[in-house]
């Protein structure tokens, strides 16, 4: 018995040591790139006297949200989605923020506004993501609504979306919550359901990809900034491997499984943005995501590709890094755009560098996303049949 008890104690110590190593590696990989300061956290405003704190809502009504983002002329609202009290999501809810432009351009008024769903990365909040990307400012000019679901700290201590869980990749858990948020907002406001787009950075990009793969009936186009390849990472350790080495041979099988589940999967126009200097989610992931998009969209091997090389120079506000853009067409339809940016690490290109995970130098990723999305519309069944 003594040798057995010693072996068990040794096994327990080894397990704890491995857990500490994994936690340390996760923190290293999610650490903000050097030279980019952590977000400045303002002290919370003191509550006004004679006002009682409100309980967490189960089906919250939208309410104005304060802060610098509200300085734009549109409405900046905060709300909450609570799914029906059934199944594994009972008791869970998801907070979200919504920007509605002041005036939609005439072309959008009849069919409703297009909407972009923005998923933040690890160690970010929805409001920090809105500030860092400056997406609301651009959406105000273009007439887009912008939706920011937020991962809760109770679900993950660093606000990471659990894109690496097998059940999530198959459409459960947080995917159902995000889809519920989209449906709630589209039902409350004049949103054009044929022009709902989703994008994100890092873990948010991975989750955006999973939402689109499980709900193509909701999503007209997809944008992935610094995102890991789909379908290869099940569990934290495997997820770290994907971030560093991509999906390898598992990527093709993952897309084949999606197409087997849904043989009539519609085309999913996609834009991929990646920094060449990213050591958190390495550029090999963009290569694997590109192949996965080609397979998903059933694009032939002789698909037309237009390559554009843009040198470094002055952008609209900031210097711009040199970058390459590859466009893949089927007929006249742009289905895949791949932007590879020199000098960019794990950060939103052309963002607010006062916040972590944002790089001052362009190109402006938010503008690139809206430019791509503006060319895409989800076909209705009758349109697709025609």
Buried (B, 14 or more C-beta within 10 A) or exposed (E): EEEEEEEEEEEEEEEEEEEEEBEEBBEEBBEBBEEBEEBEEEEEEEEEEEEEEEEEBEEBEBEEBEEEBBEBEBBBBBBBBBBEEEEEBEEBBBBBBBBBBEEBEEEBEEBBBBBBBBBBBBBBBBBBBBBBBBBBBBBBEBBBBBBBBBBEEEBBEBBBBBBBBEEBBBBBBBBBBBBBBBBBBBEEBBBBBBBBBBBBBBBBBBBBBBBBBBBBEBBBBBBBBBBBBBBBBBEBBEBBBBBBBBBEEBBBEBBEEBEEEEEEBBBBBBBBBBBBBBBBBBBBBBBBBBBBBBBBBEBEEEEEEEEEEBEBEEBEEBEBBBBBBBBBBBEEEBBBBBBBBBBBBBBBBBBBBBBBBBBBBBBBBBBBBBBBBBEBBBEEEEEEEE
